[in-house]
Structures are given as structure tokens and as C-alpha cells.
Amino acid sequence: MSDPAKTRRHAERVRELVASLVREIKDPRLGMVTVTDARITGDLRDAHVYYTVLGDQTEQASTAAALESAKGMLRSRVGHALGLRHSPSLTFVLDNVQDHAKEIDDLLAAARHRDAEVQRLAAGKQYAGDPDPYKSDDVDEDDDEAADERVGAEEKR
């Protein structure tokens, strides 16, 4: 295992290299690709490169095929640039950040709608029972006088 800081530096370098090398791929299937992240294992043998593609499902599928066919060229160029004994094998993973963000936004909108509905139903309503259902700590004046009489009687004894 290598140092975690060294692993992070190599992962960042892999991300930068792949992002710059993707522009050099002359495959017509390749769409608008953005390399978002790269993670490399502790032994520096395997690298996962996360990317996003602008477009629909067919555009994403054709870009995945183009990256898969260019994997060998990218691996050799990345390995040479890193100067490691073994070039890390590259695995490309589609990063669905936009889909997850849209799903979270939809869930938040639904929660806001339900909260607004609850607020609308609660407007003008009152709680059942007393407004203060808990016993108060205030002691009545009659209780104070009775307590004073008991204390006075005990003191006389």
C-alpha cells in the first residue's frame, strides 16, 4: 500500500491527464465529455475515471463505447506521464450527478408541497383540550397559607 496522500495526488493527476487526453480522441461517437473525478486503488494498479456526458441515453451509450475503444491509448499515455512502474488500468464510470440532483430536487419539491398542504389544513385550527395541558409550578395562595400554618405548628412543638 502506498501513502494516502500520494494516492490522492496520483488520482488527481489521472483525472487531469484523462480530461486533457479525451479532447485528442478522434472518435465521432464521443460526445461532450466532462471528467469529474478519478479514484485509484492503494496499490496504484486500477483507476476508476468518472465522467458525465451532455445528452440523452444514446449519446451516453455511444460515448461509453468511444471511451472503451480508446482505453488502451489513454492507459499508455497516462502510465507514461505518471512515470509509475505499472500503468494503472482505467475503468470509465458514468457519473449521473445531474440525474441524482434532479431526483433530489423533485423530492424536495414534493416535500414543500406536502408542508404547504399541512399548513393550509392547520390554519385556524386549535388544539384539543386546555391550551396548557401541563401542571403549572405556580402554587395558589391558599396552599401557601396552609403550608405556613403547618410550619408554625411544627415550630411550637
Secondary structure as UniProt FT lines:
FT   HELIX           4..22
FT   TURN            23..24
FT   TURN            28..29
FT   STRAND          32..40
FT   TURN            42..43
FT   STRAND          46..54
FT   HELIX           57..69
FT   HELIX           71..82
FT   STRAND          89..94
FT   HELIX           97..122
FT   TURN            123..124
FT   HELIX           141..156
//
